[in-house]
Amino acid sequence: MKTLLYEIYYQTKLYMRAKETIFWNFAFPVFMLIIFGFVFRQNKPISLKVGVVNLDQSIGSREFVKGLYRVPNFKLSEGDSAALFSRLKNRKLDYVLLFPKGFTKEIGQNRARFLIYKSDPSPIVQQIAMSIFKDVVYRANRVVTKAAEPISFKEIEIKSREKRMRYVDYFLPGLIAMIVISTGLFTIGIAITGYREKQVLRRLKVTPLPAGVFFAGQVVSRCFLVLFQALLLMFFGLVLFHTHFAGNWPVFLLVLSLGILSFVSLGFAISSFSRKTETAVMVSNAVFFPMLFLSGIFFPLSSMPKIFVTFSKIIPATYLADALRKIMVYGEGFSHVELEMGVLALWLAGSLIFSIKFFRWE
Amino acid sequence: MKNTKLNTTFGLTSDLNTRLYRCIFFIKRANEIKKTMSIVQVSHFSKYYGNLKAVDDLSFEIEEREIFGMLGPNGAGKTTTVETLEGLRKPDAGEIFIDGHSVLTNPDAIKPIIGVQLQANAFYPKMKVEEAINLFRRYYPKSLPAEQILELVSLIEKRRAQVEDLSGGQQQRLAFGLALVNDPKILFLDEPTTGLDPQARRKTWELIQKFRETGKTILLTTHYMEEAQQLCDRVLIIDHGKKLALDSPQSLITKEAGDRHIEFTLTEQVPQEKFRTLPYISKMWRNGNRFIFQTDVPDKLVVALIRYADEQNIEIRDLHIQRPTLEDVFISYTGRTLRE
């Protein structure tokens, strides 16, 4: 056990010392997050879809709504409350404004209040929308009276059925999946082949170090590193793009570990049939890039030709990225990622059997 | 069986017979005791790679506290043999015991008591010297302090250097140090000085001798004659996987290469047969235009040779008389030099 801890410690240390792996596994994903996050941010003028339910239907509220029509950012639609609220819940609308009965009368009593229903808008949208609402109300108040503030509003949050998903939200779990894939393929597949080529494995074989401890050391050290990288990315996502983590941590860690195990075994499988480091590099890249682009890490698969979609259904990367996305963005629990975990487990078993059968120490 | 045979053959009395039987018994016992004394026993070991016989029915024993050398050209089967002893390869035939444990059935008992330096120095890239030693120390149930190892292989100042930044000689010394971390009973060194400059080679020789003084056994392979001659108590000469000779360097030389060698070079091609008429030659080798005569009476042969050359109009250059070396022993067995 002590030997295992030592082995893990040294494997982690060695890993951190290789500058190129630091770049590819730590710096590069963060760069990608930042670049993609900013590039695909909506930078056209925000248009807000606002529904209006006017229960008052007298002069005051009607004038106010007319004022709202003049706001260039608003796309207004009036209608009955049931229809509008259901559209709000389905994210077809950003806000629903409700003017209660007696609104006009209450303006005279300086206590008119309308309600703003929202459902989980992104922070940027919320910020813009609020400043517009405040501005509209302020101007309306100036028109009515110079002294008090007869009109005010109150925000009410409504839970939507559909979670808002921005590109960054979509991309972040994919990026974590990418780290898992590259860790397995590059830091195991290529590194182990390198150790074999440099005779490190043979040298270890003449010591009493049990093979199991060696492999466990490799796997556990990689788990730590991937977890650290994932947290780093989530931190940057939170700070720069306000991505949030909706899921529950045990399920997230479970899926992440399963993903690491399957890709680490895939790495071992690759190193089992690669005699030379160059071969391992070639094979790893040949596996890595299709996985990267055909697993929906960068773009949703729906926009791809059918043949690619079929292919994506076979590769484990798709399932890892999907499972992480379900957990991180939608907050889904264990029961919703069973399929993904099953496929990952199948891949794990397959590459493990292959590795055990064909792994060589020299 | 033996009893009756002895009885019928020699017609011995039963009393004498018992004594003889006892005698045989004691000789057998003595042999068994001798067997437990030798730390490495290799009997009828063979290893094939496809059709190639890398090692062919090789038997030898290594005694405790000796430096045992395996000498042979590249591809002779040295590395295959050493790596089988280390447990890296499985023998196709024969039995190998190390300190009483079979390499086939009990490799785990052997690993803690052997120290290994492979032909290529194998380290984790990016690891520092002291870390490499400490990591390896962890693999063994008991180990020497890192400080002691560093001091022994003179790498104290380099303890924080990365392995990749060490010179060839320093890497070699580190590999040697790593082979020592478990204070092994027996040390396997596969070509420990190949590729080193003369100074680094001497340094390694010193290390090996220093280590032997602590009462340990060493098996080393080499294709350097001087190395085997300088270091080894006994030398096993192998070629094409077969044992050619096994003895101390000195007795190999006197037995196989004779007393003195006369060496010379000719300026033109002359067939070997031309010298057949000369007296005093006990053996003759030729390598291109270079000739070696083995003789017990070098002075008389030199006179005869010069006279003969003069008569035949053959020009002789670079003539000298030499004490034979292991190289000559090797040539006498194979007709080839080691570097070929």
Chai-1 contact restraints between the chains, C-beta under 6 A:
chainA,res_idxA,chainB,res_idxB,connection_type,confidence,min_distance_angstrom,max_distance_angstrom,comment,restraint_id
A,T3,B,R138,contact,1.0,0.0,6.0,A-B,restraint_1
A,Y6,B,R138,contact,1.0,0.0,6.0,A-B,restraint_2
A,Y10,B,L135,contact,1.0,0.0,6.0,A-B,restraint_3
A,L14,B,Y124,contact,1.0,0.0,6.0,A-B,restraint_4
A,L14,B,K126,contact,1.0,0.0,6.0,A-B,restraint_5
A,R17,B,K126,contact,1.0,0.0,6.0,A-B,restraint_6
A,A18,B,K126,contact,1.0,0.0,6.0,A-B,restraint_7
A,K198,B,A122,contact,1.0,0.0,6.0,A-B,restraint_8
A,Q199,B,L118,contact,1.0,0.0,6.0,A-B,restraint_9
A,Q199,B,A120,contact,1.0,0.0,6.0,A-B,restraint_10
A,Q199,B,A122,contact,1.0,0.0,6.0,A-B,restraint_11
A,V200,B,A122,contact,1.0,0.0,6.0,A-B,restraint_12
A,V200,B,Y124,contact,1.0,0.0,6.0,A-B,restraint_13
A,R202,B,L88,contact,1.0,0.0,6.0,A-B,restraint_14
A,R203,B,L118,contact,1.0,0.0,6.0,A-B,restraint_15
A,R203,B,A122,contact,1.0,0.0,6.0,A-B,restraint_16
A,V206,B,E86,contact,1.0,0.0,6.0,A-B,restraint_17
A,V206,B,V116,contact,1.0,0.0,6.0,A-B,restraint_18
A,T207,B,Y139,contact,1.0,0.0,6.0,A-B,restraint_19
A,P208,B,K111,contact,1.0,0.0,6.0,A-B,restraint_20
A,P208,B,P112,contact,1.0,0.0,6.0,A-B,restraint_21
A,P208,B,Y139,contact,1.0,0.0,6.0,A-B,restraint_22
A,L209,B,Y139,contact,1.0,0.0,6.0,A-B,restraint_23
